[in-house]
Amino acid sequence: MYRLMLVDDEPHVLTALRRNLMRALSDEAVEIETFDDPRRALARAAEADFALVMSDYRMPPMDGVTFLKQFRISQPNAIRLVLSATSDVDTLLGAINEAEIFRYVLKPWDDVELGITVRTALALYAEQEAERQLAEETRARQAAMSPEEIERHRLEAEEPGITQVRWGPDGGVILDDE
């Protein structure tokens, strides 16, 4: 299940976003939480993990980039989106660079495009989570391996088959007759 956070100081925008995303993601297991105050959203982020967070750019008492930078500190793996009516290039670049924004969604949004953007973001999140899980499993396996086993795996990766030696009854190496 994916948990999504929507943050905007305008309740009607939150209602429209939630309705649109519930329809666009009807075949996904999603839980959407909405917040009209970025401070409450940050407090919630300290309690639960989110796959995706979308924030309005202009809101009191902090702008969306400031909010998303703070959100990133507590949840660096969540995919971050900014929603705004401004199309100012400097604003866009600042948001992308400062808070590592995945996408910038312009208001008014196109319902289909918004659904595709969120689906793409969730697919990226799932891919990154799978990579993190694989890396964790690899670290755990390596921690349990002896230095000799680690070296054997390294050699095998470098030269496949090098560690596959067939031994004869007298202790000699059996070579293939090719």
Backbone bond lengths (Angstrom), bond angles and torsions (degrees), N, CA, C in turn:
res aa  C-N    CA-C-N  psi(-1)  N-CA   C-N-CA  omega(-1)  CA-C   N-CA-C  phi
1 M - - - 1.454 - - 1.526 109.24 -
2 Y 1.313 115.73 140.13 1.459 122.25 177.86 1.526 109.01 -102.48
3 R 1.327 115.51 134.23 1.464 120.67 174.82 1.531 107.03 -106.45
4 L 1.332 116.14 125.54 1.459 122.50 -179.45 1.516 109.64 -113.85
5 M 1.333 115.69 144.36 1.462 121.75 176.82 1.526 108.16 -119.10
6 L 1.330 115.97 128.34 1.454 122.40 175.95 1.524 107.80 -115.97
7 V 1.340 116.32 130.02 1.467 120.51 -177.44 1.530 108.70 -129.46
8 D 1.317 115.89 120.89 1.462 122.26 177.84 1.521 107.08 -158.73
9 D 1.322 116.83 141.63 1.463 119.50 -178.46 1.525 112.63 -78.58
10 E 1.330 117.90 -5.25 1.461 121.39 179.37 1.531 109.76 -105.05
11 P 1.337 117.99 110.12 1.468 121.14 -177.58 1.523 114.52 -56.28
12 H 1.336 118.26 -36.86 1.470 119.49 -179.41 1.536 111.46 -67.66
13 V 1.323 117.58 -31.02 1.473 120.67 176.17 1.527 109.14 -68.16
14 L 1.328 116.52 -42.51 1.471 120.19 178.25 1.528 111.02 -61.32
15 T 1.332 116.29 -41.81 1.467 120.47 179.31 1.526 110.57 -62.50
16 A 1.335 116.01 -45.38 1.474 120.11 -179.81 1.529 111.36 -65.24
17 L 1.323 117.17 -42.44 1.466 120.79 178.43 1.521 110.81 -61.69
18 R 1.303 115.38 -48.00 1.473 120.30 -178.92 1.541 110.99 -59.93
19 R 1.326 116.00 -46.99 1.465 120.76 -179.80 1.532 110.32 -60.93
20 N 1.324 116.62 -46.16 1.458 121.13 -179.46 1.525 111.76 -62.91
21 L 1.324 117.45 -44.84 1.469 120.38 -178.01 1.524 111.89 -71.30
22 M 1.320 118.14 -34.42 1.467 119.74 176.51 1.532 110.02 -63.62
23 R 1.315 115.96 -37.35 1.467 120.12 178.04 1.533 110.16 -71.82
24 A 1.319 117.33 -46.05 1.465 121.98 -177.41 1.532 112.20 -66.65
25 L 1.330 116.74 -29.00 1.465 121.50 -177.09 1.527 111.63 -111.41
26 S 1.313 116.25 28.22 1.469 120.20 -174.62 1.533 112.88 -60.58
27 D 1.318 117.57 -23.92 1.465 120.32 179.72 1.533 112.47 -92.73
28 E 1.309 117.60 2.25 1.465 122.73 178.67 1.529 109.32 -107.23
29 A 1.315 115.04 152.99 1.468 119.85 173.24 1.527 106.96 -86.57
30 V 1.315 116.20 100.43 1.465 120.61 -178.55 1.522 110.48 -127.67
31 E 1.298 113.74 149.84 1.460 121.83 171.81 1.517 105.45 -125.65
32 I 1.314 117.31 125.22 1.461 121.37 -177.30 1.517 109.25 -113.48
33 E 1.326 115.67 124.95 1.463 121.68 176.30 1.517 108.12 -112.84
34 T 1.332 116.68 135.69 1.465 121.55 -178.05 1.534 109.96 -116.33
35 F 1.330 113.99 146.54 1.467 120.97 -179.38 1.518 109.01 -141.35
36 D 1.348 115.93 132.85 1.454 119.79 175.97 1.526 111.80 -98.32
37 D 1.314 117.06 2.24 1.463 122.61 178.36 1.529 108.25 -132.76
38 P 1.323 118.07 118.74 1.467 120.44 -178.08 1.533 113.44 -62.05
39 R 1.315 117.41 -27.44 1.474 119.45 178.28 1.523 110.76 -67.12
40 R 1.328 116.95 -41.39 1.476 120.31 176.79 1.532 110.45 -66.14
41 A 1.331 115.74 -35.98 1.464 119.91 178.64 1.527 110.46 -64.76
42 L 1.326 117.21 -41.21 1.469 120.29 177.76 1.531 110.88 -65.37
43 A 1.318 116.81 -38.29 1.466 119.80 177.30 1.526 109.89 -63.15
44 R 1.327 117.65 -40.59 1.469 120.70 178.19 1.524 111.21 -67.22
45 A 1.318 116.98 -35.92 1.469 120.82 178.99 1.526 111.74 -63.44
46 A 1.313 116.49 -22.50 1.466 120.10 176.43 1.527 111.28 -77.95
47 E 1.329 116.88 -14.63 1.461 121.70 -176.98 1.527 114.36 -102.03
48 A 1.325 117.01 -30.43 1.470 120.68 -173.72 1.527 110.38 -140.68
49 D 1.337 115.75 151.11 1.459 121.54 178.16 1.522 110.06 -86.62
50 F 1.325 115.65 142.01 1.451 122.48 178.85 1.523 109.06 -123.75
51 A 1.329 115.71 142.40 1.460 120.89 176.20 1.524 110.23 -81.61
52 L 1.333 115.39 -32.72 1.459 120.45 -174.39 1.519 109.72 -146.43
53 V 1.320 115.35 142.02 1.463 121.08 173.84 1.523 107.60 -132.03
54 M 1.350 115.47 132.68 1.461 121.63 176.33 1.516 107.51 -122.68
55 S 1.324 115.26 127.35 1.453 119.97 -176.71 1.517 111.22 -128.34
56 D 1.325 115.21 142.66 1.454 120.75 171.80 1.523 107.71 -65.50
57 Y 1.326 116.54 152.03 1.461 119.69 -179.70 1.525 111.94 -79.10
58 R 1.326 117.38 -44.40 1.471 120.68 -176.64 1.528 110.00 -107.80
59 M 1.330 116.01 109.69 1.461 120.98 175.63 1.519 109.31 -151.97
60 P 1.315 114.90 149.05 1.458 118.02 171.63 1.525 108.64 -83.11
61 P 1.247 124.34 151.76 1.457 128.42 -4.82 1.527 113.29 -90.53
62 M 1.348 118.96 4.91 1.467 120.35 176.49 1.519 108.72 -144.15
63 D 1.332 114.78 151.04 1.458 117.43 179.81 1.530 109.87 -77.36
64 G 1.319 115.13 167.17 1.461 121.13 -175.06 1.511 114.07 -62.80
65 V 1.325 117.77 -36.30 1.468 119.93 -179.75 1.524 109.99 -67.27
66 T 1.324 117.02 -43.46 1.471 120.34 177.21 1.523 110.04 -60.92
67 F 1.328 116.40 -44.68 1.458 120.74 177.67 1.530 110.85 -58.60
68 L 1.326 116.38 -49.26 1.469 120.16 -176.37 1.530 112.38 -67.68
69 K 1.319 117.29 -31.58 1.473 119.44 174.98 1.523 109.94 -64.84
70 Q 1.329 117.17 -42.24 1.458 120.75 178.09 1.526 110.93 -68.96
71 F 1.315 116.70 -38.90 1.465 121.55 178.02 1.533 109.81 -61.78
72 R 1.319 116.43 -41.18 1.469 121.68 -178.62 1.528 111.49 -61.07
73 I 1.314 117.42 -32.27 1.462 120.69 179.19 1.521 110.46 -62.50
74 S 1.322 117.40 -43.68 1.465 119.64 -178.61 1.528 112.57 -84.74
75 Q 1.335 117.54 -26.88 1.474 120.69 -178.28 1.525 109.99 -137.83
76 P 1.325 116.15 75.45 1.474 119.32 -176.08 1.525 113.92 -66.87
77 N 1.324 118.65 -19.43 1.461 120.72 -176.85 1.523 113.65 -87.26
78 A 1.313 117.81 -14.12 1.466 120.59 -179.49 1.526 110.16 -69.01
79 I 1.301 116.18 142.76 1.464 121.77 176.30 1.526 107.23 -80.56
80 R 1.331 116.27 133.24 1.463 121.63 -174.86 1.534 111.03 -113.21
81 L 1.346 115.12 133.69 1.464 122.66 177.80 1.527 108.87 -127.96
82 V 1.336 116.08 146.07 1.464 121.13 174.87 1.516 107.93 -114.30
83 L 1.314 115.16 138.42 1.462 122.94 178.73 1.522 107.17 -117.63
84 S 1.344 117.53 125.90 1.454 118.58 -178.80 1.517 111.87 -158.86
85 A 1.336 115.10 155.91 1.460 121.54 176.54 1.526 110.81 -84.85
86 T 1.304 118.20 -13.88 1.462 120.38 -178.43 1.525 110.83 -84.66
87 S 1.324 115.38 142.45 1.464 119.82 176.68 1.527 109.68 -117.68
88 D 1.323 116.89 22.54 1.453 123.27 179.08 1.531 109.81 -63.58
89 V 1.325 117.06 124.05 1.467 122.07 -175.56 1.529 111.44 -62.15
90 D 1.329 117.73 -40.38 1.466 119.97 179.69 1.527 111.14 -62.66
91 T 1.327 115.93 -39.81 1.462 120.74 177.08 1.523 110.28 -62.43
92 L 1.341 115.34 -45.68 1.465 120.12 179.13 1.521 111.22 -58.96
93 L 1.316 117.11 -48.92 1.467 120.78 -178.29 1.521 111.40 -64.54
94 G 1.330 116.61 -40.15 1.465 119.90 177.82 1.514 111.27 -61.03
95 A 1.317 116.29 -43.86 1.463 120.34 -179.90 1.521 110.90 -63.63
96 I 1.302 115.87 -45.52 1.462 119.91 -177.93 1.525 110.76 -64.93
97 N 1.319 116.80 -45.48 1.463 120.53 -175.66 1.527 113.83 -76.47
98 E 1.316 117.56 -42.88 1.458 120.34 -174.99 1.520 113.48 -74.27
99 A 1.310 117.26 -42.40 1.465 120.32 -174.50 1.525 112.30 -110.85
100 E 1.329 116.75 8.60 1.455 121.98 -179.70 1.529 110.88 51.35
101 I 1.312 114.55 58.50 1.453 122.48 -178.46 1.530 109.46 -75.96
102 F 1.322 116.96 136.19 1.467 121.81 177.07 1.529 110.45 -74.94
103 R 1.327 117.43 -47.79 1.464 121.89 179.96 1.528 109.27 -145.44
104 Y 1.304 114.19 155.79 1.449 123.68 175.88 1.520 106.25 -115.05
105 V 1.320 118.00 116.38 1.461 123.05 -176.72 1.528 108.39 -103.93
106 L 1.336 115.88 123.77 1.468 120.40 -179.04 1.526 111.60 -85.73
107 K 1.347 115.39 140.50 1.463 121.92 171.68 1.513 107.51 -89.88
108 P 1.281 120.65 141.03 1.461 125.37 -8.73 1.525 109.56 -74.56
109 W 1.309 114.94 141.10 1.454 120.20 -176.86 1.525 110.51 -86.43
110 D 1.305 114.76 157.14 1.458 121.94 171.97 1.522 106.10 -89.59
111 D 1.328 117.95 126.69 1.468 121.66 -174.93 1.525 112.72 -57.18
112 V 1.314 117.04 -45.47 1.466 120.39 -178.65 1.525 110.31 -66.23
113 E 1.328 116.10 -45.26 1.465 120.23 -179.69 1.533 111.21 -62.60
114 L 1.328 116.93 -40.08 1.464 120.61 177.95 1.530 110.23 -61.97
115 G 1.328 116.71 -45.12 1.468 120.26 178.11 1.517 111.86 -59.60
116 I 1.333 117.25 -42.28 1.467 121.20 179.12 1.519 110.15 -65.66
117 T 1.320 117.28 -42.23 1.463 121.14 179.69 1.528 110.86 -60.90
118 V 1.326 116.58 -45.26 1.469 120.16 -178.90 1.529 110.44 -68.39
119 R 1.316 117.96 -40.40 1.477 120.93 176.55 1.533 110.87 -60.59
120 T 1.331 116.14 -42.78 1.467 120.92 178.34 1.523 110.38 -62.91
121 A 1.320 116.03 -42.41 1.469 120.46 178.97 1.524 111.05 -63.69
122 L 1.326 116.94 -42.39 1.465 120.18 179.35 1.526 111.44 -67.65
123 A 1.330 117.44 -35.22 1.475 120.44 175.97 1.522 110.02 -64.93
124 L 1.325 117.33 -40.69 1.467 121.18 176.63 1.521 110.23 -63.11
125 Y 1.322 116.60 -43.70 1.465 120.71 178.53 1.535 110.53 -59.39
126 A 1.324 116.95 -45.73 1.466 121.03 -179.77 1.525 110.67 -62.60
127 E 1.316 116.69 -41.78 1.466 120.69 178.81 1.530 110.96 -63.41
128 Q 1.317 116.42 -44.99 1.464 120.29 179.76 1.528 111.40 -65.83
129 E 1.335 117.05 -37.74 1.459 120.33 177.26 1.526 110.83 -64.53
130 A 1.321 117.63 -40.25 1.472 121.43 177.77 1.522 110.00 -63.58
131 E 1.327 117.22 -41.12 1.464 120.77 178.24 1.526 110.90 -65.10
132 R 1.332 117.02 -41.78 1.470 120.17 178.33 1.527 110.78 -63.41
133 Q 1.332 116.62 -40.51 1.470 121.21 179.09 1.518 110.27 -63.72
134 L 1.318 116.77 -44.97 1.462 121.40 179.26 1.524 110.82 -62.63
135 A 1.316 116.85 -42.67 1.466 120.53 178.40 1.528 110.88 -63.19
136 E 1.326 116.54 -40.05 1.468 120.66 178.73 1.526 110.67 -64.82
137 E 1.325 116.94 -43.24 1.464 120.78 178.23 1.528 110.76 -63.32
138 T 1.322 116.73 -39.93 1.462 121.23 178.33 1.525 110.60 -64.34
139 R 1.322 116.99 -44.43 1.471 120.38 177.49 1.530 110.87 -60.99
140 A 1.320 117.13 -41.02 1.466 120.78 -179.89 1.525 110.59 -65.35
141 R 1.335 116.53 -42.71 1.476 119.63 178.10 1.519 110.87 -63.57
142 Q 1.330 116.39 -43.00 1.462 119.79 -178.42 1.523 111.43 -67.03
143 A 1.317 116.63 -33.50 1.460 119.47 178.83 1.517 110.70 -66.38
144 A 1.327 116.71 -28.88 1.463 120.82 -179.07 1.530 112.46 -88.25
145 M 1.339 117.39 -6.09 1.468 121.16 -177.44 1.518 111.33 -91.02
146 S 1.322 115.32 148.63 1.461 120.46 174.46 1.528 108.51 -77.34
147 P 1.312 117.56 162.89 1.468 120.05 177.04 1.531 112.09 -57.92
148 E 1.332 116.84 -34.81 1.464 120.02 179.06 1.529 110.93 -65.95
149 E 1.347 116.65 -41.05 1.460 120.02 179.07 1.532 111.21 -66.00
150 I 1.317 115.73 -39.34 1.459 119.89 178.40 1.532 110.06 -61.92
151 E 1.329 116.11 -44.14 1.467 120.55 179.21 1.528 110.78 -64.75
152 R 1.331 117.83 -39.82 1.453 121.14 178.79 1.536 110.34 -62.50
153 H 1.324 117.34 -41.83 1.461 120.98 178.21 1.532 110.92 -65.46
154 R 1.324 116.41 -39.63 1.465 120.19 178.75 1.524 110.49 -63.40
155 L 1.338 116.28 -46.27 1.471 120.47 179.20 1.525 111.24 -62.67
156 E 1.305 116.52 -43.20 1.470 120.42 -179.29 1.534 110.85 -63.78
157 A 1.316 117.02 -37.37 1.463 120.24 178.12 1.526 110.56 -68.01
158 E 1.324 116.23 -36.32 1.465 121.89 -179.40 1.529 111.84 -74.55
159 E 1.320 116.70 -43.50 1.474 123.66 -178.09 1.525 109.13 -132.83
160 P 1.327 117.87 85.62 1.467 120.16 -177.41 1.534 112.20 -53.20
161 G 1.324 116.34 131.57 1.456 122.81 178.72 1.507 114.58 93.69
162 I 1.332 117.15 -9.83 1.464 119.86 -175.46 1.524 112.75 -64.90
163 T 1.310 116.85 -26.98 1.471 119.06 -178.81 1.527 111.76 -95.37
164 Q 1.315 116.68 2.63 1.466 121.07 -179.31 1.541 109.23 -95.90
165 V 1.292 116.83 82.26 1.468 122.38 -177.95 1.526 109.31 -103.72
166 R 1.332 115.34 134.72 1.471 119.93 175.38 1.525 107.54 -99.96
167 W 1.314 114.24 126.97 1.459 120.30 -177.40 1.535 110.23 -103.29
168 G 1.329 115.76 140.19 1.455 121.56 175.78 1.514 110.36 -84.41
169 P 1.347 117.16 170.25 1.456 121.35 -178.89 1.532 112.23 -63.40
170 D 1.323 116.98 -24.85 1.465 119.92 -179.69 1.516 112.85 -90.64
171 G 1.349 117.72 4.66 1.465 121.36 179.40 1.505 113.31 91.53
172 G 1.334 117.50 -0.14 1.460 121.00 178.15 1.511 111.28 -83.87
173 V 1.320 115.79 160.84 1.452 122.37 178.75 1.516 107.82 -84.72
174 I 1.343 116.53 131.55 1.469 121.93 177.41 1.517 108.55 -92.85
175 L 1.319 115.15 121.01 1.453 121.72 178.73 1.511 109.63 -94.73
176 D 1.299 116.93 145.85 1.461 121.38 176.99 1.522 109.81 -69.13
177 D 1.335 117.34 143.36 1.453 121.94 176.54 1.529 108.04 -91.59
178 E 1.293 117.05 89.52 1.461 120.21 -179.87 1.483 110.57 -122.47
